[in-house]
């Protein structure tokens, strides 16, 4: 593509939203170098920062999903990482690896594989993966199944400024309009136990480690409010989760990024307002308090009984120890 007229260059419509986001990010560095490394099923975006005394460049990396940017500590390095990867995180946080093959085939991105990935006789001429990362410092080692990808040259920026950027902007606007029409707030929930415990003033009367477990009481409770951004026949894709009761069952919420998934069966009510959520919270809180009051009355009756039992058993245990010792002593016979 390097020496072709722009009219013969790839059509922006040939690439997915995520592919264009990655290409935009690769072209966005004001200084240093940006590249993508695929290793097996994982994919990381790298940006070089400072140069070490040995001449190798330090890098910051982002893997998406379980490596959430908002969890970074408040340090200079973390702030640099947040600023560097913010655009891709906002575009597809919690993402799966992006397939770069279409960009490679179009000549927009060049990919370099580890030499051990090629069969004898099929190995192309250098550079290989090792050559591209020779000046990069990372803790540990690169894996043999790694591949390195970067923009193919200055012609890519020309293509991007004339065609690619406008295509991505149009896709973003289309997604915004669609999301504006589809997104709405909803409340999800399921049957859970209303948990109570022995009040502290009564718990002090019980022996250490002693607990009282009342029969469980389970009802359907609102678990969280969230914004629905997409849906399928089986699941909702949601963002901005706000847990309602104090014991969330996170196992029913799938995913680790900003966008999570929850099965349709857990939808309690769709298209709610903040006032609706507040009413549900108030109802759930009032009901939980009523159950706690009922159980507190039961504990008030049971604890003295169990406390008296524990006192008497402790007394009997002491008597048993003394009486048992006397019984054994009375059976001792002289040696023959």
CORHU-V274290 format. One record per backbone hydrogen bond with DSSP energy under -1.0 kcal/mol. CO is the residue of the C=O (numbers start at 0). NH is the residue of the N-H. E is the energy in kcal/mol with one decimal. If there is no record, write none. Layout:
co=CO nh=NH e=E
co=CO nh=NH e=E
This chain:
co=0 nh=3 e=-1.6
co=4 nh=7 e=-1.9
co=5 nh=8 e=-1.2
co=10 nh=13 e=-2.3
co=11 nh=14 e=-1.8
co=15 nh=19 e=-2.1
co=16 nh=20 e=-2.1
co=17 nh=21 e=-2.3
co=18 nh=22 e=-2.1
co=19 nh=23 e=-2.6
co=20 nh=24 e=-2.3
co=21 nh=25 e=-2.6
co=22 nh=26 e=-1.7
co=24 nh=27 e=-1.1
co=32 nh=47 e=-2.5
co=34 nh=45 e=-3.1
co=35 nh=148 e=-2.4
co=36 nh=43 e=-2.4
co=37 nh=146 e=-2.0
co=38 nh=41 e=-2.2
co=41 nh=38 e=-2.3
co=43 nh=36 e=-2.5
co=44 nh=61 e=-1.7
co=45 nh=34 e=-2.0
co=46 nh=59 e=-2.3
co=49 nh=57 e=-3.2
co=51 nh=54 e=-1.6
co=55 nh=51 e=-3.4
co=56 nh=136 e=-2.8
co=57 nh=48 e=-2.7
co=59 nh=46 e=-2.0
co=61 nh=44 e=-2.5
co=63 nh=66 e=-1.6
co=68 nh=71 e=-1.9
co=72 nh=74 e=-1.8
co=74 nh=78 e=-2.6
co=75 nh=79 e=-2.2
co=76 nh=80 e=-2.1
co=77 nh=81 e=-2.6
co=78 nh=82 e=-2.4
co=79 nh=83 e=-2.1
co=80 nh=84 e=-2.1
co=81 nh=85 e=-1.1
co=84 nh=88 e=-2.3
co=85 nh=89 e=-2.7
co=86 nh=90 e=-1.5
co=87 nh=91 e=-2.4
co=99 nh=103 e=-2.1
co=100 nh=104 e=-3.1
co=101 nh=105 e=-1.5
co=102 nh=107 e=-2.1
co=102 nh=108 e=-1.5
co=103 nh=106 e=-1.4
co=107 nh=151 e=-2.0
co=109 nh=149 e=-1.9
co=111 nh=147 e=-3.2
co=112 nh=128 e=-2.5
co=113 nh=116 e=-2.4
co=114 nh=117 e=-1.4
co=118 nh=121 e=-2.0
co=127 nh=131 e=-1.7
co=128 nh=132 e=-1.7
co=132 nh=135 e=-1.9
co=134 nh=56 e=-3.4
co=142 nh=145 e=-1.5
co=145 nh=113 e=-1.3
co=146 nh=37 e=-1.9
co=147 nh=111 e=-3.1
co=148 nh=35 e=-2.5
co=149 nh=109 e=-3.0
co=152 nh=155 e=-1.5
co=153 nh=157 e=-1.4
co=154 nh=158 e=-2.3
co=155 nh=159 e=-2.8
co=156 nh=160 e=-2.8
co=157 nh=161 e=-1.7
co=158 nh=162 e=-2.6
co=158 nh=163 e=-1.6
co=159 nh=164 e=-3.2
co=162 nh=166 e=-1.7
co=163 nh=167 e=-2.3
co=164 nh=168 e=-2.4
co=165 nh=169 e=-2.2
co=166 nh=170 e=-2.2
co=167 nh=171 e=-2.5
co=168 nh=172 e=-2.2
co=169 nh=173 e=-2.4
co=170 nh=174 e=-2.5
co=171 nh=175 e=-2.3
co=172 nh=176 e=-2.5
co=173 nh=177 e=-2.4
co=174 nh=178 e=-2.8
co=175 nh=179 e=-2.5
co=176 nh=180 e=-1.6
co=177 nh=181 e=-1.6
co=178 nh=182 e=-3.4
co=183 nh=227 e=-3.2
co=184 nh=271 e=-2.3
co=185 nh=225 e=-2.5
co=186 nh=267 e=-2.7
co=186 nh=268 e=-1.7
co=187 nh=222 e=-2.9
co=187 nh=223 e=-1.8
co=189 nh=220 e=-2.3
co=191 nh=218 e=-2.2
co=198 nh=202 e=-2.8
co=199 nh=203 e=-1.5
co=201 nh=204 e=-1.8
co=202 nh=205 e=-1.2
co=206 nh=209 e=-2.1
co=216 nh=193 e=-3.1
co=218 nh=191 e=-2.7
co=220 nh=189 e=-1.3
co=222 nh=243 e=-3.3
co=223 nh=187 e=-2.9
co=224 nh=241 e=-2.6
co=225 nh=185 e=-2.6
co=226 nh=238 e=-2.2
co=229 nh=236 e=-2.8
co=233 nh=263 e=-2.6
co=234 nh=231 e=-3.2
co=235 nh=261 e=-2.1
co=236 nh=228 e=-2.9
co=236 nh=229 e=-1.4
co=237 nh=259 e=-3.1
co=238 nh=226 e=-3.0
co=241 nh=224 e=-2.3
co=247 nh=249 e=-1.1
co=248 nh=251 e=-1.8
co=249 nh=252 e=-1.4
co=253 nh=260 e=-2.7
co=259 nh=237 e=-2.6
co=260 nh=253 e=-3.2
co=261 nh=235 e=-2.9
co=262 nh=265 e=-1.7
co=263 nh=266 e=-1.9
co=265 nh=188 e=-2.7
co=268 nh=186 e=-2.5
co=272 nh=276 e=-2.1
co=273 nh=277 e=-2.3
co=274 nh=278 e=-2.0
co=275 nh=279 e=-2.2
co=276 nh=280 e=-2.6
co=277 nh=281 e=-2.4
co=278 nh=282 e=-2.5
co=279 nh=283 e=-2.8
co=280 nh=284 e=-2.7
co=281 nh=285 e=-2.6
co=282 nh=286 e=-2.6
co=283 nh=287 e=-2.4
co=284 nh=288 e=-2.3
co=285 nh=289 e=-2.1
co=286 nh=290 e=-2.3
co=287 nh=291 e=-2.2
co=288 nh=292 e=-2.1
co=289 nh=293 e=-2.2
co=290 nh=294 e=-2.6
co=291 nh=295 e=-2.5
co=292 nh=296 e=-1.9
co=293 nh=297 e=-1.6
co=294 nh=298 e=-3.2
co=295 nh=299 e=-2.4
co=296 nh=300 e=-1.1
co=297 nh=301 e=-2.5
co=298 nh=302 e=-3.2
co=301 nh=305 e=-2.8
co=302 nh=306 e=-3.3
co=303 nh=307 e=-2.7
co=304 nh=308 e=-2.3
co=305 nh=309 e=-2.7
co=306 nh=310 e=-2.3
co=307 nh=311 e=-2.5
co=308 nh=312 e=-2.7
co=309 nh=313 e=-2.2
co=310 nh=314 e=-2.0
co=311 nh=315 e=-2.7
co=312 nh=316 e=-2.5
co=313 nh=317 e=-1.7
co=314 nh=318 e=-2.1
co=315 nh=319 e=-3.1
co=316 nh=320 e=-2.2
co=317 nh=321 e=-2.1
co=318 nh=322 e=-3.1
co=319 nh=323 e=-2.8
co=320 nh=324 e=-1.8
co=321 nh=325 e=-2.1
co=322 nh=326 e=-2.3
co=323 nh=327 e=-2.4
co=324 nh=328 e=-2.2
co=325 nh=329 e=-2.1
co=328 nh=331 e=-1.3
